[in-house]
Structure formats: C-alpha cells, structure tokens
C-alpha cells in the first residue's frame, strides 16, 4: 500500500510520525513522508521518500508571538490575546501551507494518508477518499474535550465552562481552516 505520512508542526509533532512511518515500512508499505523541509534529515538516510512542505510554517512557529501563544506561562487573557495574534500570522501563510499539502498528496498519490491534526488538507481529501485517512494525535486533550482540561494550547484549568469553551474555539478554528482550504483548491 502507498502511504503518505503528513505532519505540520515542530519536531515533537514530526518525530512520532517518523516512528509510525518506520513501522509501516517494516510491514512492507511504500511510505512517503511530507514534513517541513528542516526535518528532511529525519528520513533522508532511510528508504522512505521525502516531500518538503517548505519552511514558512516553522518560521511562524519560531516568532515571539507564537512562542507566547503555544508555550510560556502567561495568564489566561494574555494567552488568549497571544493565540489570536498567532492565528492572524497563521492565516497569512495558510493558503500556501494548504497548497503544499495538496501538492504532496498529488505527488505521492497515496492509498492512505496518515496525518496530524495541524495538517488541514487531509480533512478535505478524505471527503473524496472516505476511509483513506488516519488522524494521529499524541495528546489526549487535543482533539476532543477531556474533563478538567482545556484545549492543549491553554495549559491550565479554567474550570468546566471555560475549558469547554477553549475546545469550541479550537474546533471553530479547525472548521474555518478546512473551509478555507476547500476554497483555495
């Protein structure tokens, strides 16, 4: 089976996907990995193909705005403001990021796409290829609500109502990104 392993994000997002790709290779699958160009070294010495998704997303992640939004120990309102600013920066490069994911899928022509939740194009691709995508999440409270935990980017307990609200914000953001992805393609 031809499998595309697609991941957007930091080394912590990519390395688990490399491990999954290696297991798939051991089971005899033809695996191509599509990551930010700076992670080429993780697969270039092995039998897997590599497709670069460019460096723009990683450049945005390295900005001070992104660091405040994703990491750090800011208070709730400072964190929220930082995340809104990060979303603005993310939206500026979103079309290019989605286009590169689309091109990677076209180039790999896979039977199956294994991806993380930051990779939005596979959500669009699965509409025409039901059952041919696998979403991987390394964190239990990154996709769906978990009692006493906010969405992972918020990093502290705000109580039941606001915790649930953080998931709503994340879900709305993902839905809007998917809608925009469909418009770009």
C-alpha positions as CSV (number, residue, x, y, z in Angstrom):
1,X,0.0,0.0,0.0
2,X,1.2,3.5,-0.8
3,X,1.0,5.6,2.4
4,X,1.7,9.3,2.8
5,X,2.7,10.4,6.3
6,X,2.0,14.1,6.6
7,X,2.8,16.3,9.5
8,X,2.9,20.0,10.1
9,X,4.5,21.4,13.3
10,X,7.5,21.1,15.4
11,X,9.9,18.2,15.9
12,X,7.6,17.0,18.6
13,X,4.8,16.7,16.0
14,X,7.1,15.1,13.4
15,X,9.1,12.6,15.3
16,X,6.1,10.4,16.3
17,X,5.1,10.4,12.7
18,X,8.5,9.2,11.6
19,X,8.3,6.4,14.1
20,X,4.9,5.4,12.6
21,X,6.3,5.6,9.1
22,X,9.2,3.3,10.1
23,X,6.7,0.7,11.4
24,X,4.7,1.0,8.2
25,X,7.8,0.4,6.2
26,X,8.6,-2.7,8.2
27,X,5.2,-4.1,7.3
28,X,6.1,-3.7,3.7
29,X,4.3,-0.5,2.8
30,X,5.6,2.1,0.4
31,X,5.9,5.2,2.6
32,X,6.4,8.8,1.7
33,X,6.9,11.5,4.4
34,X,5.8,15.1,3.9
35,X,7.2,17.5,6.6
36,X,8.7,20.9,6.8
37,X,12.0,21.0,5.0
38,X,14.0,21.3,8.1
39,X,13.0,17.8,9.1
40,X,14.4,16.2,5.9
41,X,17.3,14.8,7.9
42,X,14.9,12.6,9.9
43,X,14.1,10.4,6.8
44,X,16.8,11.2,4.2
45,X,19.1,8.3,5.1
46,X,16.4,5.7,5.1
47,X,14.3,4.0,2.4
48,X,11.4,6.5,2.7
49,X,10.7,9.2,0.2
50,X,10.6,12.8,1.4
51,X,8.4,15.7,0.2
52,X,9.2,19.2,1.7
53,X,6.3,21.3,2.8
54,X,8.5,24.3,2.8
55,X,9.7,26.3,5.8
56,X,7.1,29.1,6.2
57,X,5.1,27.3,8.9
58,X,8.1,26.7,11.0
59,X,9.2,30.3,10.6
60,X,5.9,31.5,12.0
61,X,6.2,29.0,14.9
62,X,9.6,30.5,15.8
63,X,8.2,34.0,16.2
64,X,7.8,35.6,19.7
65,X,4.0,35.7,19.1
66,X,3.8,32.0,18.5
67,X,6.1,31.2,21.5
68,X,3.7,33.2,23.8
69,X,0.7,31.5,22.3
70,X,2.0,28.0,22.4
71,X,4.4,28.0,25.3
72,X,5.0,30.1,28.3
73,X,3.0,30.6,31.4
74,X,1.0,33.7,30.6
75,X,-2.3,34.4,32.3
76,X,-5.5,33.4,30.6
77,X,-6.2,36.8,28.9
78,X,-2.6,37.3,27.8
79,X,-2.5,33.8,26.4
80,X,-5.8,34.3,24.6
81,X,-4.5,37.6,23.0
82,X,-1.3,35.8,22.0
83,X,-3.2,33.0,20.5
84,X,-5.4,35.4,18.5
85,X,-2.3,37.1,17.2
86,X,-0.7,33.7,16.3
87,X,-3.9,32.8,14.4
88,X,-3.6,36.0,12.4
89,X,0.0,35.1,11.5
90,X,-1.0,31.6,10.7
91,X,-3.8,32.8,8.4
92,X,-1.3,34.8,6.4
93,X,0.5,31.6,5.4
94,X,-2.4,29.2,5.5
95,X,-3.1,29.2,1.7
96,X,0.5,28.4,0.9
97,X,0.6,25.7,3.6
98,X,-2.5,24.0,2.3
99,X,-1.4,24.2,-1.3
100,X,1.9,22.4,-0.3
101,X,-0.1,19.7,1.4
102,X,-2.3,19.3,-1.7
103,X,0.8,19.1,-3.9
104,X,2.3,16.5,-1.6
105,X,-0.8,14.3,-1.8
106,X,-0.9,14.7,-5.6
107,X,2.8,13.8,-5.9
108,X,2.6,10.8,-3.5
109,X,-0.7,9.6,-5.0
110,X,-1.3,7.5,-1.8
111,X,-3.8,4.8,-0.9
112,X,-3.8,6.2,2.6
113,X,-2.9,9.4,4.3
114,X,-1.7,9.4,7.9
115,X,-1.6,12.9,9.4
116,X,-1.7,15.0,12.5
117,X,-4.5,17.5,13.4
118,X,-2.5,20.5,12.2
119,X,-2.5,19.2,8.7
120,X,-5.7,20.5,7.3
121,X,-5.7,19.3,3.7
122,X,-6.2,15.6,4.6
123,X,-9.6,16.6,6.1
124,X,-10.6,17.9,2.6
125,X,-9.0,14.9,0.8
126,X,-11.0,12.4,2.9
127,X,-14.3,13.9,1.6
128,X,-13.4,12.2,-1.8
129,X,-11.5,9.3,-0.2
130,X,-13.6,8.1,2.8
131,X,-11.8,5.6,5.0
132,X,-8.4,6.5,3.5
133,X,-7.1,8.9,6.2
134,X,-5.9,8.3,9.7
135,X,-5.7,11.2,12.1
136,X,-2.9,10.8,14.8
137,X,-2.9,12.8,18.0
138,X,-0.2,12.4,20.6
139,X,-2.2,14.2,23.2
140,X,-5.5,13.1,24.7
141,X,-7.0,16.6,25.0
142,X,-6.0,18.0,21.7
143,X,-9.0,16.8,19.6
144,X,-11.9,16.3,22.0
145,X,-13.0,17.6,25.4
146,X,-11.5,15.9,28.4
147,X,-12.9,16.8,31.8
148,X,-10.8,19.2,33.8
149,X,-8.5,20.0,30.9
150,X,-8.6,23.0,28.5
151,X,-7.6,22.6,24.9
152,X,-3.9,21.8,24.9
153,X,-2.7,25.3,23.9
154,X,-4.2,26.9,27.0
155,X,-2.2,24.7,29.5
156,X,-4.1,25.4,32.7
157,X,-7.5,24.5,34.2
158,X,-10.1,27.4,33.8
159,X,-13.0,25.4,35.2
160,X,-15.6,23.4,33.3
161,X,-17.3,26.1,31.4
162,X,-14.2,27.9,30.1
163,X,-12.3,24.6,29.5
164,X,-15.1,23.5,27.2
165,X,-15.1,27.0,25.5
166,X,-11.4,26.5,24.7
167,X,-12.3,23.4,22.7
168,X,-15.1,25.3,20.9
169,X,-12.5,27.9,19.9
170,X,-10.2,25.3,18.6
171,X,-12.9,23.4,16.8
172,X,-14.2,26.6,15.1
173,X,-10.7,27.4,14.1
174,X,-10.2,24.0,12.5
175,X,-13.5,24.1,10.8
176,X,-12.8,27.6,9.3
177,X,-9.4,26.4,8.2
178,X,-10.9,23.4,6.5
179,X,-13.5,25.6,4.7
180,X,-10.7,28.0,3.6
181,X,-8.7,25.0,2.4
182,X,-11.6,23.9,0.2
183,X,-11.8,27.4,-1.3
184,X,-8.1,27.5,-2.1
185,X,-8.2,24.2,-4.0
